[in-house]
Amino acid sequence: MRLIPFFSRLTGWYRLLIITSIIWIIVTLILTNPWTHISSGGFSGGLHSYNNWDDFLLFGILPVATLWGFIWIKRGFKTDKTS
Protein backbone atom coordinates (compact mmCIF):
# COMPACT_ATOMS: atom_id res chain seq x y z
CA MET A 1 0.00 0.00 0.00
CA ARG A 2 1.42 3.35 -1.01
CA LEU A 3 0.98 6.19 1.47
CA ILE A 4 0.52 9.02 -1.03
CA PRO A 5 -2.79 7.69 -2.48
CA PHE A 6 -3.98 6.93 1.08
CA PHE A 7 -3.34 10.47 2.30
CA SER A 8 -4.80 12.07 -0.82
CA ARG A 9 -8.15 10.35 -0.10
CA LEU A 10 -8.44 11.84 3.39
CA THR A 11 -11.12 14.44 4.02
CA GLY A 12 -10.32 17.86 5.42
CA TRP A 13 -11.61 16.82 8.87
CA TYR A 14 -9.28 13.82 9.03
CA ARG A 15 -6.33 15.95 7.95
CA LEU A 16 -7.20 18.52 10.62
CA LEU A 17 -7.49 15.80 13.29
CA ILE A 18 -4.15 14.25 12.31
CA ILE A 19 -2.31 17.58 12.52
CA THR A 20 -4.08 18.50 15.76
CA SER A 21 -3.17 15.12 17.29
CA ILE A 22 0.48 15.53 16.37
CA ILE A 23 0.61 19.09 17.74
CA TRP A 24 -1.19 17.99 20.94
CA ILE A 25 1.36 15.24 21.57
CA ILE A 26 4.34 17.52 20.87
CA VAL A 27 3.03 20.33 23.12
CA THR A 28 2.22 17.88 25.91
CA LEU A 29 5.68 16.35 25.54
CA ILE A 30 7.26 19.79 25.94
CA LEU A 31 5.04 20.84 28.86
CA THR A 32 5.37 17.63 30.88
CA ASN A 33 9.08 17.15 30.08
CA PRO A 34 9.03 13.41 30.88
CA TRP A 35 12.83 13.12 30.81
CA THR A 36 13.09 15.19 34.00
CA HIS A 37 14.03 12.94 36.90
CA ILE A 38 13.22 14.24 40.36
CA SER A 39 14.71 12.57 43.41
CA SER A 40 13.95 13.41 47.01
CA GLY A 41 14.43 11.99 50.45
CA GLY A 42 10.74 12.17 51.29
CA PHE A 43 9.31 11.91 54.80
CA SER A 44 10.55 8.39 55.41
CA GLY A 45 14.14 9.33 54.63
CA GLY A 46 14.34 6.86 51.73
CA LEU A 47 15.20 7.95 48.22
CA HIS A 48 12.12 8.43 46.03
CA SER A 49 12.32 9.24 42.35
CA TYR A 50 9.71 10.57 40.01
CA ASN A 51 9.56 11.44 36.35
CA ASN A 52 6.75 12.85 34.26
CA TRP A 53 6.10 9.89 31.93
CA ASP A 54 2.83 9.17 33.74
CA ASP A 55 1.67 12.74 33.15
CA PHE A 56 2.66 12.58 29.48
CA LEU A 57 0.80 9.31 28.96
CA LEU A 58 -2.26 10.58 30.85
CA PHE A 59 -2.54 14.04 29.27
CA GLY A 60 -0.77 13.52 25.93
CA ILE A 61 -1.34 10.00 24.65
CA LEU A 62 -4.61 8.94 26.34
CA PRO A 63 -6.79 11.76 24.92
CA VAL A 64 -5.45 11.22 21.40
CA ALA A 65 -5.88 7.43 21.62
CA THR A 66 -9.41 7.88 22.99
CA LEU A 67 -10.37 10.28 20.20
CA TRP A 68 -9.05 8.03 17.43
CA GLY A 69 -10.55 4.95 19.09
CA PHE A 70 -13.95 6.65 19.14
CA ILE A 71 -13.61 7.62 15.46
CA TRP A 72 -12.56 4.06 14.55
CA ILE A 73 -15.54 2.52 16.40
CA LYS A 74 -18.00 5.06 14.97
CA ARG A 75 -16.72 4.41 11.47
CA GLY A 76 -17.13 0.66 12.04
CA PHE A 77 -20.80 1.11 12.90
CA LYS A 78 -21.27 3.36 9.88
CA THR A 79 -19.74 0.66 7.64
CA ASP A 80 -22.07 -1.97 9.15
CA LYS A 81 -25.15 0.10 8.27
CA THR A 82 -24.16 0.49 4.61
CA SER A 83 -23.46 -3.23 4.16
Secondary structure, DSSP 8 states (H G I E B T S, - for coil): --HHHHHHT--HHHHHHHHHHHHHHHHHHHHH-TT-EEEE-TTTSS-EEEESHHHHIIIIIHHHHHHHHHHHHHHHHHHHHH-
